[in-house]
Amino acid sequence: MRDLAQVKYFANENARKADAEKASAAFMNREVVEKVRNFHKSFPEYKVTPLHSLDQLSKQFGVSHIWVKDESYRFGLNAFKVLGGSYAVGQYLAEKLNVDISELSFEKLRSNEVKQKLGDITFVTATDGNHGRGIAWAANQLGQKSVVLMPKGSSEIRLNNIRKEGAEAYITDLNYDDTVRLASQKAEENGWVLVQDTAWDGYEKIPTWIMQGYGTILDEAVEQIAEAGQDRPTHMFLQAGVGSFAGSMLGYLVEKWGDERPITVIVEPDKADCLYKSMNIGDGRPHSVTGALNTIMAGLACGEPSTSSWGVLRDYAELFVSCSDYVAARGMRILANPLGSDPHIVSGESGAVGPGLVSLAVDKISLNNMKESLNLNQDSKILIISTEGDTDPEHYRKVVWDGAYPSV
């Protein structure tokens, strides 16, 4: 029988070695994170998202703690991406106004006074859904326009949700990376502002702002764990597409705890595993994966690493994992069918791959070497970010209700 739970991994031996040439994580220093948190706190919609403690699942897996930060509650948009997009838009407008973003609340930015100073601006981006919806929401809230391009095969439900936020949006006949190039071309041709969550040479400032915006997630989680009287995590499992989210989280950990930071695992779909491929090649440079990038993990279906996050991931992450869609589907079902008194969590395809991988690491004999290399044991405290809810409800039900990816 074919093993549906295919997992490949690369152990990064340099992650804990002292090296003066390692990439800087200063873009996520304490001053930056406080500025980001204060900006997000100025949103009327701001609330700290839940941090679920899965005590029964922890016992089942033989670890001390499993926490899942649930970003399906973020601003009513069912995903985390709005944090990065809104902060980048805020930074761009602050720069246009020649003021520091710390002097601007979200309410101030959408005032008539500021709108008159700025005039009409159109923001453009490429997205599988969540990032574009966040950009559309932010632009609409600020009285500005947005254009959102989606790659071939994108969900019609996600497209319609973006349009409901006031954007002009459509699905292209291109894969994700080529759709990004098209968005960049449209921005140049029309004088629009490209707000893209991936970076390349010559386009890194806005993607870095987006990465900084994600810092609110982990800063909240660290506070929540401390408020519960628990010790900090020993492990983090971070899903990756271009790597901006994972790089943001890892940058935060490096800046906050240095060598005492949690062991970090980067998880990608095997059809879009550009970071895993880059580490395997081993020349220190990012490498691309081409083709259709077909995976149920739509938010991770990206073939080209972001230059803004690559250095931090390359230099500080302990393990890079490439896994089949089954792993994400298993994670979705685990969170949707809790043990005992554990909470029920609705986590989408890109949000649940971390729990799926943890479950296999502790269950499958074939992954014992990976488990041992990560030092996963009864003392492990694992933090996972569920980055999205059921952003495509029909597909979510297909996986969770119908078992689209059956048990091995």
C-alpha positions in Angstrom: 0.0 0.0 0.0 1.3 3.4 -0.9 2.4 5.5 2.1 0.2 8.7 1.9 2.1 10.2 4.9 5.3 10.9 3.0 7.7 13.1 5.0 11.2 14.1 4.0 13.4 16.2 6.2 16.7 18.1 6.3 18.5 18.7 9.5 20.4 22.0 9.6 23.6 21.4 11.5 24.6 25.1 11.5 21.4 26.3 13.3 23.0 26.4 16.8 26.6 27.2 15.7 28.0 30.6 16.6 28.8 32.5 13.4 29.4 36.2 13.0 28.2 36.0 9.4 24.7 34.7 10.3 21.8 36.8 9.0 20.5 39.5 11.3 17.0 39.1 13.0 17.0 42.8 14.1 14.0 43.5 11.9 12.0 41.8 14.7 13.6 43.5 17.6 11.7 44.6 20.7 11.2 48.2 19.5 9.8 47.0 16.2 7.4 44.5 17.8 6.1 47.1 20.3 5.4 49.5 17.4 3.6 46.8 15.5 1.5 45.8 18.5 0.5 49.3 19.3 -0.5 49.9 15.7 -2.7 46.8 15.7 -4.2 47.7 19.1 -5.4 50.9 17.6 -7.8 49.0 15.3 -11.4 48.9 16.7 -11.6 45.3 15.7 -8.4 44.3 17.6 -8.7 41.4 20.1 -6.1 38.9 21.2 -6.8 35.6 19.4 -7.2 32.4 21.5 -4.3 30.3 22.6 -5.7 26.8 23.1 -4.0 24.3 25.4 -4.4 20.8 24.1 -3.8 18.9 27.4 -5.3 15.6 26.3 -3.6 15.6 23.0 -0.3 16.3 24.8 -0.8 13.2 26.9 -1.7 11.1 23.8 1.5 12.3 22.1 3.7 11.9 25.2 4.8 15.6 25.5 4.4 18.2 28.2 2.3 20.8 26.4 0.8 21.5 23.0 -0.5 25.1 22.4 -2.3 26.1 19.3 -2.7 29.9 18.5 -6.0 30.2 16.6 -5.8 32.9 14.0 -9.2 32.1 12.6 -10.5 34.8 15.0 -8.3 37.6 13.6 -10.4 40.7 12.7 -13.3 38.6 11.5 -11.2 37.6 8.4 -10.6 33.9 9.3 -6.8 34.2 8.9 -3.6 35.9 10.1 -2.5 37.6 6.9 -4.3 40.9 7.6 -1.8 41.7 10.3 1.1 41.9 7.8 -0.8 43.6 5.1 -2.4 46.3 7.2 0.9 47.1 8.9 2.7 47.4 5.5 -0.1 49.6 4.2 0.1 51.7 7.4 3.9 52.0 7.0 3.6 53.1 3.4 1.0 55.8 4.2 3.1 57.0 7.2 6.1 57.3 4.9 3.9 59.3 2.4 2.8 61.6 5.3 6.4 61.9 6.5 5.6 60.8 10.0 6.5 57.7 12.1 3.9 55.0 12.3 4.0 55.2 16.1 2.3 58.6 15.7 -0.6 57.2 13.6 -3.4 55.1 14.8 -5.5 53.1 12.3 -8.4 55.5 13.1 -6.2 58.5 12.3 -5.2 56.9 8.9 -8.8 56.6 7.9 -9.8 60.1 8.8 -11.0 62.6 6.2 -8.0 64.8 6.9 -5.5 62.1 6.1 -7.4 60.9 3.1 -7.4 64.4 1.6 -3.6 64.6 2.1 -3.0 61.2 0.5 -5.4 61.4 -2.4 -6.5 58.2 -4.2 -4.1 55.2 -4.0 -4.6 51.7 -5.5 -2.9 48.8 -3.8 -2.3 45.7 -5.8 -1.2 42.2 -4.8 -1.1 38.5 -5.8 -2.5 36.0 -3.4 -4.0 32.5 -2.9 -6.7 34.2 -0.8 -5.8 35.2 2.7 -3.2 37.9 2.0 -5.3 39.5 -0.7 -8.4 39.6 1.5 -6.3 41.3 4.2 -5.1 43.9 1.7 -8.6 44.4 0.3 -9.9 44.9 3.9 -7.2 47.4 4.9 -7.6 49.4 1.7 -11.4 49.5 2.0 -11.2 50.6 5.7 -8.9 53.4 4.6 -11.0 54.6 1.7 -8.6 53.4 -0.9 -8.8 50.9 -3.8 -7.3 47.5 -4.2 -6.7 45.1 -7.1 -6.1 41.4 -6.2 -4.8 38.7 -8.6 -5.1 35.0 -7.8 -3.2 32.0 -9.3 -4.8 29.4 -11.4 -6.9 26.9 -9.4 -7.7 29.4 -6.6 -11.0 28.9 -4.7 -14.0 30.8 -6.0 -15.1 31.2 -2.4 -11.9 32.9 -1.5 -12.2 35.1 -4.6 -15.7 36.1 -3.6 -14.6 36.9 -0.1 -12.0 39.2 -1.4 -14.5 41.0 -3.7 -16.8 41.4 -0.6 -14.0 43.6 0.9 -14.3 46.0 -2.1 -11.4 44.8 -4.2 -11.3 44.3 -8.0 -10.2 40.7 -8.0 -9.9 37.8 -10.5 -8.2 34.5 -11.0 -5.4 34.3 -13.6 -4.3 31.3 -15.7 -0.8 31.5 -14.0 0.8 29.8 -11.1 1.5 31.8 -7.9 5.0 33.0 -8.7 4.0 34.1 -12.2 0.9 35.8 -10.8 3.2 37.8 -8.5 5.2 38.9 -11.5 2.0 40.0 -13.2 0.9 42.0 -10.2 4.3 43.7 -10.2 3.9 44.5 -13.9 0.4 45.9 -13.3 1.7 48.1 -10.5 4.4 49.6 -12.7 2.1 50.1 -15.7 -0.7 51.8 -13.7 1.2 53.6 -10.9 -0.3 51.3 -8.3 1.4 50.3 -5.0 2.5 46.7 -4.9 2.0 45.2 -1.4 3.4 41.7 -1.8 4.3 39.2 0.9 7.4 37.9 -0.9 10.6 39.8 -1.6 13.2 39.7 -4.4 16.2 41.8 -5.2 15.1 45.5 -5.3 11.8 44.8 -3.6 12.3 44.1 0.0 11.1 47.1 2.1 7.3 46.4 1.9 7.8 42.6 2.4 9.8 43.3 5.5 7.1 45.5 6.8 4.6 42.6 6.2 6.9 40.2 8.1 7.1 42.7 11.0 3.3 42.9 11.1 3.0 39.2 11.8 5.0 39.8 15.0 1.8 40.5 16.9 0.8 36.8 16.7 3.9 35.5 18.6 4.1 38.4 20.9 0.5 37.7 22.0 1.2 34.0 22.4 4.3 34.5 24.5 2.3 36.8 26.8 -0.6 34.3 27.0 1.8 31.4 27.9 3.4 33.5 30.6 0.0 34.7 32.0 -1.0 31.0 32.3 2.1 30.5 34.5 3.8 28.2 31.9 7.4 28.0 30.8 8.2 29.1 27.3 8.0 26.7 24.4 10.8 24.3 23.6 9.6 23.7 20.0 7.8 25.6 17.2 6.4 24.1 14.0 6.1 26.8 11.4 4.5 26.3 8.0 6.1 28.0 5.1 5.2 29.1 1.5 7.7 31.8 0.5 8.9 31.9 4.1 7.7 35.3 5.2 5.5 34.1 8.1 8.1 31.5 9.2 10.9 34.0 8.9 9.0 36.5 11.0 8.3 34.1 13.8 11.9 32.8 13.8 13.3 36.3 13.7 11.2 37.1 16.8 12.5 34.0 18.6 16.1 34.8 17.8 15.8 38.4 18.9 14.0 37.5 22.1 15.8 34.4 23.3 19.0 34.0 21.2 20.5 30.5 21.8 17.8 29.8 24.3 15.1 29.9 21.6 12.8 27.0 20.9 13.8 24.3 18.4 12.2 25.4 15.1 10.8 23.1 12.4 9.9 24.6 8.9 7.1 22.6 7.2 6.3 22.8 3.5 4.1 20.9 1.0 6.1 18.4 -1.1 4.8 20.0 -4.3 6.1 23.5 -3.3 9.1 22.8 -1.0 11.4 25.5 -2.2 13.0 26.0 1.2 13.6 22.3 1.7 15.1 22.1 -1.8 17.3 25.1 -1.1 18.7 23.6 2.1 19.3 20.3 0.4 21.3 21.9 -2.4 23.4 23.5 0.3 25.1 26.4 -1.5 23.6 29.0 0.8 21.3 30.5 -1.9 17.5 30.2 -2.3 16.3 27.9 -5.1 12.9 27.7 -6.8 10.4 24.9 -7.4 8.6 25.2 -10.7 5.4 23.8 -12.2 1.8 23.8 -11.1 2.5 23.6 -7.3 -0.6 21.5 -6.8 -1.3 21.1 -3.1 -4.4 21.4 -0.8 -2.2 23.8 1.2 -3.1 26.7 -1.1 -1.5 29.3 1.2 1.8 27.5 1.0 1.8 26.8 -2.8 4.7 29.1 -3.5 7.8 28.0 -5.5 10.2 30.9 -4.9 11.7 31.8 -1.4 11.4 35.4 -0.3 14.8 37.0 -0.1 13.7 38.9 3.1 13.2 35.7 5.1 15.6 33.3 3.5 18.7 34.2 5.5 17.1 33.9 8.9 15.5 30.5 8.0 18.7 29.2 6.5 20.8 30.2 9.5 18.6 29.5 12.5 15.9 26.8 11.7 16.8 23.3 12.9 14.8 21.2 10.6 13.2 21.6 7.1 10.4 19.2 6.3 8.7 18.5 3.0 5.4 16.5 3.4 2.4 15.2 1.5 -1.1 16.7 1.6 -2.1 13.8 3.8 -0.1 15.4 6.7 -2.2 18.6 6.5 -5.4 16.7 6.2 -4.6 14.6 9.2 -3.9 17.7 11.2 -7.2 19.2 10.2 -9.0 16.1 11.4 -7.1 15.9 14.7 -8.0 19.5 15.6 -11.6 19.1 14.5 -12.0 15.9 16.6 -10.5 16.8 20.0 -9.7 14.3 22.8 -11.6 14.6 26.1 -12.0 18.2 27.2 -9.6 19.7 24.6 -11.2 22.5 22.6 -12.5 22.0 19.0 -10.4 24.0 16.5 -11.4 24.7 12.9 -8.0 24.9 11.1 -7.6 25.1 7.3 -5.3 23.2 5.1 -2.3 25.5 5.6 -3.0 26.0 9.3 -3.1 22.4 10.4 0.0 20.9 8.8 2.0 21.4 12.0 -0.2 19.3 14.3 -0.4 16.7 11.5 3.4 16.5 11.4 3.7 16.3 15.2 1.3 13.4 15.3 3.3 11.4 12.7 6.6 12.2 14.4 5.4 10.6 17.6 3.5 7.8 15.9 5.5 6.5 13.0 8.5 4.3 13.6 9.9 5.5 10.3 10.2 9.0 11.7 12.0 8.0 14.9 15.3 9.5 13.7 13.5 12.8 13.1 11.8 12.6 16.5 15.2 12.0 18.2 17.0 14.7 16.3 14.3 17.2 17.6 14.6 15.9 21.1 10.8 15.4 21.2 10.0 13.9 24.6 7.9 14.1 27.8 9.4 17.5 28.6 8.6 19.1 25.2 6.4 22.2 25.0 5.2 22.7 21.5 3.7 25.9 20.1 1.9 25.8 16.7 0.2 28.7 14.9 -3.1 27.8 13.1 -2.8 30.5 10.6 -6.3 30.1 9.1 -9.7 28.7 9.7 -12.0 27.2 7.0 -11.3 29.8 4.4 -12.7 27.4 1.8 -15.6 25.8 3.8 -16.5 23.3 1.0 -13.0 21.9 0.8 -12.7 21.9 4.6 -15.8 19.7 4.8 -14.5 17.4 2.1 -11.4 16.8 4.1 -12.8 16.6 7.6 -16.2 15.1 6.9 -15.5 12.9 3.9 -11.9 11.9 4.7 -10.5 13.0 1.3 -7.1 11.8 2.6 -7.9 8.6 4.4 -5.8 7.1 7.2 -2.6 5.2 6.3 
